[in-house]
Amino acid sequence: MANCDVEGGCPSDYIAVAVSILAMIMLLIRSILPLAVHKVPRTKGSGFWLLIIQIVASFNLLLSIVISVKFVRFKKRNWWLSCYIWAVWFEGPLGFGLLMSCRIVQAYQLYHLFVKRHLPPISSFILLPVILLPWIAGAAFIHTRKPLNPRCHMRSQWTIPVVCLHILYVTAMVGITRALQHIEFRFHEFKDLLKGIIVSAFSVGIWVIAYILNEVHEDIPWLQVASRFLLLVTASILVLAFFSMSISQPLLSQMSLRRREPQEFDTMGQALGIPDSGLLRQGGHTPEIDLNEPLEKLLLNRRFRQSFMDFADSCLAGESANFYDEVHELGKIPVVDSVRRVYMARHIIEKYIDTGAAMEVNISHRTRQEILGTSDLAHLDLFNGAINELVQLMKMNLVKDYWSSMFFMKFKEESQTKSEDHELMEQVIGWDSSPRVSSVHAADDPFRQEHPSRGSGC
């Protein structure tokens, strides 16, 4: 095909375009399939939006290379085919720069969470544009000077600064990753970052060589065809590999939206391996509780807490009870295991404390800010203030209705049955057992509330 090295449309060009389309299809499948099949929950935080931005940046990078390097023949040259739109802005700040900036933001978040052990001081929505500023400034400078020729190529003195900018962002990822190498992550975040560095360094290395050859040697037709083929294929591999490597916990899996563990988890406690997390023991004797105790002590009993949580959920007011349950799970993690405590604390903050969270709890502004501004996410008393406020709130709004609900009646029946079974077992074995109270009557209500004879309680 005559002049395809200049005008585009060589057979190798169409092969490269097909590879890029396949990469984008696989990327979209990886992002949509878990939401449709596995019902992965979507958070309202920066994790989800960083995912969307990565997809957009990947698409911009591939499309900009296709148009600016002339993979496809266009009969007419319209204004929207301008080299400065695609080769400068979409390929730079809105493509490669945005893709790498998202990865640096993710690494920055990990550094502050697990090394500094506090929430990042700068929001991702502010940090991302700041990291992207060198790309924006560089693109604006090139657009002003207009060094591109009709083939969207720059002279060698412009090529070197552009290449250095690409290498700078990979170097920044290397620097942050080195600061994280001593952390024993639960969900392989360090390995993902390391793989990201290896893939990006390899891809950027080949991409830079192909870019220089394509920009400098315009007079060699076969080199033009081969170099632009490498440009697009390498970029396709880069975006797909970056998206496939997650540095977020698999319970949410917002970066790659894929299941990383061999089994599925219903709670963060199970994902972190907290003993008996989210499970009620089917066998064995459950310690009996005195229903005359205050609510904060009753909630320490697993079966009572589960019954109370089910009741609160049925009343569409389960945030407080579920928050108490997850903070109780956090208390099972040893103080010395700061990494797992940070995982659990971050999960609780994202689910219950952040403004607009999925199950945002009703606590005072002062308490919320104390939690969000903590200097130690692994601190033992991090959520104590919120727990005290929410227990008082549950006493005022839920407890009276709970005693008259079918959930409490079912809990009493199950407790009485298990107590009788246990006493029978003790008699068979020959143990010396003392009398136990298995249930209470309405007159023994620990909050001295009258129980209606019927009704669900809500």
N, C-alpha and C positions, 0 to 999 in steps of 0.2 A: 504494500500500500504506500503510494508515493507521499513523501513529506509527512508521514505520520509521527515522525520524531518531533516535528514542530507543531503540527495542527492537532495531534492526538488521534486516537482511534486505532492504534496498533493492536494486534491480537493479545499481546501481553498486557496491554492497558485494560482490556475488558476482563481478563482473568483477575487482575488486581482489584478491579471494581467489584467483581463477583465475590472475591474474598472479603472485601470490606462490608458488603451487604450481608454476607453470611455472619460476620462478626457482630454486626448490629442486631441481627435477628436473634442470635444466641444470647446477646446481652439483654435484650428485651424479655426473652423467655426466662432468663435467670431472675429478672426483677419482678415479673408478673406471676409466674407459675406458683411460687410459694404463697402469695396472697390469695390465689384462687383455690389451691389444693390444700395446703397445710394450714391455712387461716392464720398466718403469722400476724400478730397484732401490729398495728401501725401507731407509732408514737407521734406526738405533736411537737417533739423537740427537734434539735438541729440534725439529729441522725438521719431522719427521713428526708429532710431537704437536701442534705449533702448527697444522699443517694440520687435524688432527682437531678441535682446539678452535675454529678458525674456522668449521668446518662446524656444530658444536653451537651456537656463539654466533649464527650466522646463523639457524638454525632457531628458537632461543629468541626472538630479536628479532621475527621475523615472526609466530610463534604468539602471542606476548604481545600484539602490536598487534591481532591478530584477535579475541582473547578480551576484552581490557580495553576496547577502543574499541567493542565490540559490533557486529561485522560480521555475526554469525550469531545468530539467535534461539535462546534456550534456554528451554524451558518451565518448568524449575525452576532456582532459584538454589541450587546446592550450595556446600559450603565450599571446594571446590577452584576455584571461580570467583571467589574473593576478589580484590578490586582490589589488595590489597597483595601478593598472590602474583605476579600477572601485570603490573600497571602499575608496580610498584615494583621487585621483585626480578628477574623474568625480562626485563623490558624494559630495566632499568638495568644492574646489575652482571653479570648472566648473559647479557645481549644486547649492546646497543650498547657498553657499557663493556668487555666482554671482547673484542669484535671489534676495537675501537680499540687496546686494550692489546696484543693480539697483533702488530698492525702496528708499534706503538712498540717492542716488544721486537725485532722484526726490524731496524728502523732502528738501534736501539742496538747490535745485534751488528755491523752493517756499519760503524758509526762506530768501534768499537774495533778491528775487524779491519784496516780500510784507512786510518784516520786515525792511530790509536794504534799500529797494527801489532802487536797482541798479542791473545790470546784474551780474551773478555769476563771481567772479574773476578767477575761475579755470574752464577750459573747462571740459565738462562731459567726453570727451574721455581721459583726463588726470586724472580726479578725480576717475573714476571707477577703473582703475588699482591700484591706491593708496589705496582705501578702501579695495580692494581685497588682498593687500599684506599680512596681517596676515594669511589669508587662504593659500596663496601660500607658505609662510614660514613654516607654520605648516605642510602642505603636504610634503614639501621637507625634513623636519626634520624626519617625520615618515618614509618616503621612505628610508632615510639614515639608520635609526636605525632598520628598518624591524621588528617591534614587532608583526606582524600579523601571526596567525597560518594558517594551510591549509584551515580552514573554514572561513577565513577572519575576525576572531574575535581578539580583543585586550584584554590584561590584564586590570584589574580594574584601575591600576595607570595611564594607558593611556586614559581610558574612561573619567575620570573626566575632564582633560583639553579640550578634544574634545567637551564635553557637555557645558563647560563654554564658549567656542568660539561661539557656537550657541546662547547661551543666551545673549552674549555681543552684537550681532548685533540687536537683538530684543530690547535690552535696548537703543541702539543708536537711533533707530526709535522713542522710547518713548521720549527721550530727545529732539529731534528736533521737535516732534509734540507738546510738551508742550510750546515751544517757539512760536508756531503758533496759539495757542488757542484763542488769543484776536483778530485775524484777521477775519473780516466778509467776507468770500469768496463768490464770485458770483456763482460759479459752484460746491460747496460742496466738495472742496478739503480737508478741515479739517475732515469732516465726513468720507471721503474715507480713509484718513490716520488713523483715529481712528478705523475704521472697520478693516483696514489692521493689526493694532496692536493687536486687539482682536482675529482675526482669526489666526494670526501668533503665538501669545502667547498660544492660546488653542491648535493649531496643534503641535507646537514645544513641548509643555508640554507633550502631549500624545506620541509624537514621541520620546522624550528623555527617557520616562519611558520604552517604547517598545525597544528602542535601548539598554538601560542598561540591561534589562532582557535578550535580545537576545545575548548580548556580554558576560554576566557573567554566566548565568545558561545554559551552554551547555549540562548539564547532564539530563535535564528535557525535554523529547521529546515534550509533548503537549505545554509546554511554548515556545519552539522554534517556533512551528508552529503558535501559536496565536500571538506572538510578531512580527514576520515578516509580518503577515497579517496586523496588525495594522500599521507597518512601511510604507508599500506601500499605503494602503488606506488613511492614514493621509497625506502622501506626495501628493497624487493625489488631495485631497481636498484643500490642501495648494496652489498648483500651479494654480488650476482653480479659487479659490477665489481671489488670488492675481491678476491674470490677469483680472478678471472681475471688479475689483475696479479701477476706473480711477481717477487720480489726475491731469488731463489735461482738458482744456476748451472743452466743447462739440462741438464747431464749428470745431475743428481739431480732437479732440478725438483720439489722437495718442496712448494712453496707452491701452485702451480697445477697441477702434474703435467701439463704440456703441453709439446710440443716447440716450442722457440722458434727454432731454427736451421733453415735449409733442408736441412741434411744431418744424419745421425745420427753420433754419435761413440761409439767403444768405450772410449776412455780419456780421462782429463782432459787428458793431454798433447795429444791431437788437438783437443779442444775449445779449448784455449788457443793452438793454432797453433804448438806446438813442432816444429821441423824434424824430419822422419823419425820422428815419435813413433809407436810401435807398429807400424812397418812394416819389413819386411826387403827390402832392395833386390833386385829381380829380375835386374837387369843390372849390368854393371861388375864390377871385380875387388874382392874382399873382402880386406883386409890380412890376411896370414897371421899366426898367433900361435904363440908358443913354449909348448907345453904343459908345459914344465918350470917355467914361471912360477907364482908363488903364486896362489891362487884369486882374491884381490882384484884382481889384474891381468888374469886370464883373463876375469873378469866384465865388463871394460870392452869386450870384443869383443861386438858385437851378436848374431852368430850363436851364439857359445858361450853367451851369457847366455840366449838364447831356448831353446836346447836344454836348459840346466840348469833353467830355469824349468818347461819341459814335464815334465821328469823329476820335479821336486819336486812339481808339481801331481798327477802320477800317483800319488805316494806320500802324497797328502793332507797334504803339509807344505810347501805353496808360499808361505806367508806371507812368510818371510824373503826368498826370491828375488824375489818380486813387489815387496816393499818396496824392495829394492835397485834394481830396475829403475825404479821411479817416482822414487826419490831421484836416480838418474842422469839421468832426464828433467828434474827440477828444476834440476840443474846446468847444463843447456843454456840456461836463461833468463838473460839478462844481469843483472848486479847492479843496474844502473840501472832496470830494469823491475820495480820493487818491487811493483806491483799484481799482475802475473801470478805473481810469486814467492809472494805472499800467498795467491792462489787455490790454487796447487799445494800449498803447505805446509798450508793448512787441509784440503784434500782428503786428503792423506797422514795427517794427524793423525786425522781422522774415520774413515778406513778402517783404519788400522793401530795407532794409538797409544792412542786413547781406550779406557778399560776397557769391555769388552763390544762392541768394534768388530767389524765383519763379518770382518776378517782380522787380529785383534789379534796382534801379534808378541810373542815371549818375550824381553823385555828387563828389566833391573833396575829396581826401583822408583825409584831415584835418577835414572837416565837418563830414565825416563818423566816424572818430575816436572820435570826440567830443561827438557824439550821443552814440556810443558804450561804451564810458568811463564815461558817466554821473554818477553823484552821487545821482541824483533824477529823477527817471523815471516819476514822476508825475509833473515835472516842466512845467510851462506854455510855456516857450520859447524853449523847447527841440528840436523842429523840425524847428524853424524859419530860421536858416541858410540854411537848405536843401530846404525849400520852396522858399527862395529868389533866390537860384541858379537855381532851376527848373523852376520858372516862367520866368526867363531870357532865359532859354533854350527853353521853349515853344514859347516865342515871336520870337526867331530866326528861329525855325524849323517847327512850326505847325500853327502859327496864320495866316500867309499870305495865306496858302492853305485853312484854315478853312473858310475865308471870301468868297472864291470862290466855296465852297463845297455845295452839296445838303443838308447837315446837317444844315448849316446856313440858307439856303433858307426855309427849313421846320420850323426852329425855328422862323423866321420872320413871316411866315404865321400863325403859331399857336399863336404867341404873338399878331398879329393883330386881329385874330378871337376872342381871349379871351378879348382883350381890347374893341372891338366893343360890345361883349355880355355884358360886365360889364357896359358900358356906357348906353346901352339900359335898363338894369335893374335899373340903377340910375334914368333914365327918368321916368320909370314906377312908381318907389317908390316915386319920387319927390325930390330926393336929388339935391343939388346945386353942380354941378360938373364943373371943369375947364377943358380946352382942354388938351389932352394928346397925346404925340407922340407914335404911336404904332410900327413904324418900321423906318428904315433908308434906304436911297438910297446909291448907290455906291459912290457918291461924299461925303457922310457923314461918310465914312469908318474911324473908330477911329485910324487906323494905316496908313491911307492914302495909301492904296494899290489898284491897279486896279484890278477889278473882271472880270475874263473871264466869258463869257456868259454861258459856259457849262463846264462840267467836275466834277468829284467827288471831286477833290481837292488834293488827295494824289499824 
